[in-house]
Amino acid sequence: MNAFDPLVLLAVFGLAGVGSVVRFLLSKWDSYLPFGILLANTVASFIAGYASVHYFNNEFWLIALVLGLAGGLSTFSSWAAATVQMSAKGKIMAPALYSVLTLVCSSTAAYFGLVVG
């Protein structure tokens, strides 16, 4: 498959847009911890794990789902910004707890994505 195939580019573009809009909406769920971003990163990790196994032989869907949908949904920069913002607000334990939860939940979700089905 050619990486510059217009259909591949369109699929990545479209699914990344969907993922980004869902992440934006989830980011509005904010309390002591930014649970919306945590959920977005966790779901994206599950999608990436699932697609890595179930679409291994279908490069189009693998690229579309992992780079497009999961890539648009997950975000390292929002995780980092939320962590810094919590620190700036004087929250002591929240940034560390959020970082650990993000790593544990995302890694666990990716693993479950690999073994489901």
Beta strands, then each sheet from edge to edge (+ up, - down):
end
